[in-house]
Amino acid sequence: MVNLYRRGRIGEKKVVNYLKEQGFKIVRRSKGSRGPYDIYARKGENKYYIQVKTGSARATSKEIRRLRSVAKKRGGVAAVIHRDKGKHKWKYLGHW
């Protein structure tokens, strides 16, 4: 049985692979679950700060506020990617 933390990290890795297939460059994962975003990626001139959620997990309002704050300070795009059953659903939270 895989614990929730491990399942989340596996989901992040799969989202990184998906982003690379979609043409994103400089895709980096955070070193743990402490920061406001799980993945930093670039596509063209846009910087993306992405929180990944898997299965039934949902982003809390506090996580969304922190993610938007970082994206706003750094002039990027805040987004949550929900990964469930092999599908990726994007939710854009703002572009600065």
N, C-alpha and C positions, 0 to 999 in steps of 0.2 A: 504494500500500500504506500502511496506517495503522499507526503504531508502537503498542506496548502502552500507553504512557502516554496517548496520544490516544484509543485505544479505551476505556480506563477512564474518561476524562473524558466521552466521549460516553455511555457507560453510566450515569454519574452523572446526567447531564442527563435521560436518559430515566426514571430512577428518581425524580427530583424531580417530573417531570410526572405520573408514576404516583401518587406520594404526594399531590399536590394533588388528583387525581381521587378519591382515597380519603378526602378531607376533612381532610387535615393542613393546619395553618396555620403561618405563620412558617417556611417551609422555606428553609434556607440551605445553600449548598455551601461547603466549605472553599476556601481560595485556592490550594491545591496538595495534594501528597500527603505532607506532612510530619507532620500531626497524627494522632491516634489514630482520628479519625472523618472521614468524607467529607461527611456531611450531618447537620445539626441540624434537627429538626422538632418541632412540638407538635401534639398532638391532645387536646382537653379540657385536663385538668390535667397530663397526662403529657408529659415531655420525652424525646425520642428521640435517641440518639447512634448513628448508623448508618454502618457500613462497607459499601461496595459492592464486589462482586466480579463480574467478567464472564467469560463463556466458561469455560475450564478453571481459572481462578485460584481459590484457596482461601485463607481467612484463616489465618495462621500462629498458633501458640500465643502468640507474643509480641504480635501485633496484638490478639488476643482479651483478653489480660491488660491491655493498655493501655486498650482500649475499656471493659472492665468497671471499671477503676480510675476513669476519668473519669466514667462514669455513676454510680458509687457516691458519689464526692465531690460530685457536683452533684444527686444525688437523681433520677436518670432511668432510662431503659430503654436497655440496650445490645442492639444487634441487628446482624446481618449480613444483607444482602439480596444473594442471588446471582441475577444476571440472565443468562439464557441463552436464545437463540432466542425472544426476546420475552416470556418468562415470568419472574415474580418469585417467588423462594422465600425466605421469611423463616426466620431462625434466631435465636430469642431467647436472649440470654446472661445475662439477669438484670434485675431491676426493684427499684430501691431507693427 
